[in-house]
Amino acid sequence: MKLIFLHGMPGVGKLTVARELARLTGYKLFHNHLTVDLLGSVFEFGTAPFIELREKIWLNVFSEAAGNSIAGIIFTFAFEPTVRESFTENVRSVVESRGGEVVFVKLICSPGELEKRLTDASRSRFGKLTSLEQFRELNAAGVFLDPGVTADRLVLDTTGLNVSEAASRIASELELPKIA
């Protein structure tokens, strides 16, 4: 199994690009908000049980997928302080121990484009951050700092790219199989 670990700031286009990449490759899409939303229905975000269960779910899904003939998964992710420093190494360890490969891809875009995307109405149905004021406060406080723990195979600036161009570039750069 190949795990495409697609990460970047909130609003950079991870889910949008991941959907198109999944369509192109046939890889499964594992949007991290699925787990966050599940656990948020029972536990307060950032509490010990929330953090523990979130990581267990993520890692168990990766492990089972790697051990069950799943060709590939695209995982969308944004670093934030409640994620353990060891998480990416744990991901790599779990996937590689089952014969899989983790490929880190970072999406970036210009600050102006990022702020424009953050307020898009499509983000609200996933409970994502949509407040520009809140984003600016959190960003200034360093909440979204990338700790630099991923050995990114690709860093892609999506500012001037449409979703098809971004997904195609990822698929080409990583030499992923294309079904569409």
N, C-alpha and C positions, 0 to 999 in steps of 0.2 A: 504494500500500500504506500502511496505517496500522499503525505499530508502537506498541503499548501497552507502555510500559516501566514495569512494575510493580515497585516497589522498597520496601524497608523492612528492619527488623531481622530476624535469624533468628527464626523462630517466630511471626511476626506473621500468617501465613496466606496468603502470596503464592501458593504452588502450589495450595492448596485453592481459593482465590478464582479463580485463573487457570483452573483446570479448569472451573469453573462458568461463567465468562465465555466461555470457548471454546465450551462447549456452547450457550450462549445466542446467540452471535454467528456461530458457524461459523469464527471466526478460528483460526489454527494456534497451538498452544502450544509455545513454545521455552523449556524449563526450563533455567536456566543450569547446573544440576548435570549435565546430559547431557555438556556440554563438559568440565566439571571432572573428571567420572568418567573420561571417555575419556582425557584427558591424564594424569590421576593414575595410570593403569595403566602408564605409561611413565616419566613425569617426576615428580620430587618437587614437591609443591605449593609455589609461591612461587619456584621456580628460574627463571632467565632463559628457558630454552626453554618452560617451562610458561606463563609470563606472555605471552611473545611469541605462541605458538601459540593460546592461549586467545582473545586479542583478535583475532587473524587469523580464527579460526573464527567468532566472534561476528559480526564485521563482514562477512565473506564471505557468511554466511547472510543477513544483513539486505540486503546489496546484491543478491544473486541473487533473493531473494524480491521485492524492490521492482521488479526488472527482469523478473519472470516472472509477472505477473498474479496474484500472491497478494494477496487482499483485505486481510488483516490478520494480524499476529502479536502474540501476548501473550508478552512476555519477562519472566521472573522474575529478580530481581537483588537482591543485598545488597552494599552497599559494604563494602570491607575494604581494608587497606593494600597488597595486591599489585596492586590495580587502578590503572592509570595515571590521573593527574589528567585527562588529555586524553580519556579513554574516552568520556564522554557527548557531548562535542563531536564526536568522531570518528563516533559513532553518528549524530548529527544530520546531519553532513556527508554521510556515505555514503547514508543513506536519502533525504535531500532532493535529493541530486545525481541520484537515479534517479526523482524525481518523487513520492516518498513523504512521509509526515508522521510525526514522532515525538511521542507524547503521554506525558508523565511523570505517573505516578500513584503516590503514596506511601501505603502502608498503615501505620497505627499501631495500637497497643492499649495498655491499661493495663499497668504493670509486673507486676502480679499475674497478669493473664491471659496475658501473654507467657511468664512462667515456667511456668505451667500447660501451655501449648501446647508448650513446648520439650521436655517430657518425654514427649509422646505417642509411643506405639510406632510409629505410621505414619511418623515421621521417620527411623527407623533404617534402613529398607529403601533409602533414598536416600543413605545415608552422611552424613546431616545431623547437625549438632550437637544432642546430646540430653542432655548433662551440664549440669545446673544449675550445678554448681560451676565447671566450665570456662567456661560462658557468663558467670557473674558476674565471673570473673577477667579474661576478654577484654574484657568491657564496661567494667569499671573502668579497664582500660588504654587505653580509647578505640578499640579495634579496629573497632567497628561504627559509629563516628561518620559520620553523613551529612555529606559535605563541602559540602552546600548548592549543588551545581553544576547541579541540575536546576530548570527553571522548571516546577514541578508545576502541572498543570492542575487536579488534584484531590488533596486529602489526606483520606483516609477512615479514621476511627476504627472499627475492626472489633470493639471490645470487646463491645458489646451486640448485634451483628448476627450472624445466621446466615449461612452461605455464600451462600444464594440472595439474601438481602437485600443483601449486600455486592456481589455481582456485578451484580444488577439496578440498584443505585444507580450503579455505575460505567458500565454501559451507558447508563442514562438521562442521567446528567450529561454524558457524552461524545457523546451522540446516536449511539450505535453501532447498526448494523442488528441486529435480533433475528430469529433463525430458529426459536427454540424458545420 
